[in-house]
Amino acid sequence: MLSVEDIHVAYGGVQAVRGVSFEVRNAQVVGFVGANGAGKTSVLNAITGLVPSRGRVSLDGDPLHGRKTADIVRRGVVQVAQGRQLFPDMTVLENLEMGGFLQPPQHVQEDIEKMFAQFPVLQERAMQRAGTLSGGEQQMLAIARALMGRPRVLLVDEPCLGLSPKMVGKLGEVIRRINADGIAVLVVEQNTAFVFGLAHHAYVIENGQVVLDGKPEQLREDDRVRSAYLGI
């Protein structure tokens, strides 16, 4: 489905991503793990056109690289940004409406009802300002807002950041449910155990390069992964 080939990202003279290639197949959860500053977010931002990059990105063979972000979203690739990036002074409902801004008006209300059914707490908080929600509620709203764009591939950047272990568990359930609905998910995280519990396939990135990839059960047995990321 989503193919990323030989992506390079630089900020000034600093090379953040060096020739990264991977794929997200239909209805898969794919994990991208690595330490802070390894280049994970830069890869996502390159896919969605938020930073200049070199390489090739395509969805079912349709080239995405070089397109504007809005065009990429229209084609079905939607990103949940690190830190949630909500509109804090807008209500929960208004944030959801913003998530559907590229959709036909008749779809927006239908999708809001779906989001309220999937995330009941958001219906309870519908008229509450997003900035007053708890961290976990904000993360659920950020994901729901992205789903309003009707993605085929959902890119989720550091979703566990600042969340309690209990909320991290709920977040895992949400991602599994989204994937069960037929949406492919790419999860970028420092929390390796979280990713390995979800992903069908995972990649390890260090210093802007993919250094390992495989099924999570295989990567768990790799000595470098065990010592650097799992504390074993």
N, C-alpha and C positions, 0 to 999 in steps of 0.2 A: 504494500500500500504506500507507505511513506519511505522514500529512499533518499538518503543523505550521503553524498560522495565528495570526499576530499575537501572538506570545508576548512577554510583558514580565516581567522579573525585577528586583526591587529588594532591596538589603540596607540596611535602615534608610532613609536619605534618598538613597542612591546607586543610580542606575538602571544596572544592569549589562547588561540586554537590552532593546531598544526595538523592539517590533513586528516581530520576526523571523518570516518565513514561508518554508517550503520543503517539498519532498516527496522521499520515497525510494520509487521505484517498485519493483515486483516484480523480484527477482534483479539489482538494480543495486548498484554500489559508488558511494556519493556521498561527496564530500569537503567538509570544512568547514575552511578555512584562515584564519589570522589571527595577529597578534602575541600575545604573552603579555598577558593582561588584557583581550583584545578581547571576551570574553563567551562563548567557545566552550563551556567546561565548564558554564557556567550554563544554556546551551541544552539540553545533554544531561540535566542534573539536573532541568530542568523537565519534559522528556519523561517521565522515569522517576519523577516525583513526589517527588524528594529535596529540592526547594526549593519554597516557595510561588511561584506565578506566575499571571498572567492570560493568557488566550488559549484556543486550541482545539488539542487533539491527538487524532488518531483513527487507528485501524488498520483498513483496509478499511471505513471508515464507522462503526466501533464507537468511541464516545467513550472516551478514556483519561484526559483531563484531570480532575483531582479524585479519581481513584481512588488507592488505596494502592499503594505500590510492588510489593508481593507480587502484587496483582491484575494489575498491568501486566506483570509477569514471566510470570504464568500465561497471559496472552494472547499472549505471544510476543515481547516487547521486552525484551532483556537488555543490560545495560551492563557493559563492562570499564572499571573506574575508572582514572583517572590515578594513576600511582604503584603500580599493580597491586593494592594493598590485599588482599594475601593474609593468611591466618592463619599467621604466621611460625613459631609453635611447634607447629603441626600438620604432619603429614606430607603429602607430595604426594597420596597416596591419600585422606587425610582431607579435604583441600581439595576434591578432585574430588567426594567424597561430599556435601560441603556444597553444592556447586554444583547437585546434583540433589535438594535437600531438598524441592522442590515436586513432584517426579515420583513416580509409583508405584514401589514398591520393585523390581519386576521390571525396570523400565527402567534403574535406576541401574547395576546390574552390567553390563548390556548396553552402556550408554553409556560406562562406564569402559573396557571392552575396546576400544571404538571410539577413545577418546581415546589409549589406549596404542598403538594401531595408527597413528594419525595423528601422534602425538608420541612416537616411540620413546624419547627421552631421559627422558620422564616415567616410563615403565615401569622404566627403569634406576634411577631415583631414587625409586621408589614409597614406600619406607619412610624416606626422608630428609626432615628438617624443611624446610619451604618457605623459611624464612629463611636457610638455608645455600646455596641455589641461586645460580647466577650471575644477573646481571641479565636476560640473554636467556632463560635457563631459567625465571625467574620470570614473564616476560612470556608465554611459551608456556603456563605453568600457568594464568595469569590468563585467557587466552583459552579454554583447555580447560575451566576451571571454568565459564565463562559458557556454553559450548556444552553443558554438562551440563543446562542449563535448556531445551534444545531450542528455541532462538529462531527466529523467522521474520525478525526484524530484530535485528542485532547492532550495538550502539553501542560504538565503540572510541575511548577518550580518550587522546590523546598517546602512542601505543604506541612511538614511536621514542625516547622520553625516556631518555637515559643509555645507549643501545645503540651498539655499534660499527657502522661502515658494513657490515661483513660480516653482522652479525646483523640489521641493518635490511633488507638484501636478502632474508634468509631469512624475515623477517616479512612482506614483500610477497608472497612465494610462498605463505605460509600463508593470508593474506587472500584471494588469488586462488582458492585451493583451497576455502576456505569458501564463497565466492561461487559457485563452479562447482557446489557441492552444492545450490544453490537458495536460499541464505540471503542476504538483502539486508544490506548492511553500510554503516553511516555512520561514516566515519573523521574524527576531529577531530585536527588536527595543525598545528604550526608549520612542520614540514618540508614545504614546498610541493612540492618536486620529488618527494618520496615519494608524496604524495597524487595529483599529476597523472599519475604513472606507473600508478596503480591505477584512478582514478575514471572512471565514465561521465559524471558531471556533478559540478561543483564550485561551491561558494559561497565568497565572500570576505567576512569579517566584520571590521568596524572599529568601535570604540566602541559595541559592542552592536547594530550594525545591519548587515544585508546590503547591501553596496555594489556587488557585481558577482556575476554567476553565468553559467555557460555550460559548454560542453564544455572539457576541459583544453587541447585544442589551440587553442581560441579565446582562452582566458585567457592562454596563454603569449605571445600576440601583443599583449596589452594593455600599453601603456607603463607604466601605474601598477603592474600586477602585476610586470612585468619589473624595474622599478627597486626596488620595495619588498620583493618576496618572492623574486625569482630572482637578484638581484644583477647584472642585465644593464643 
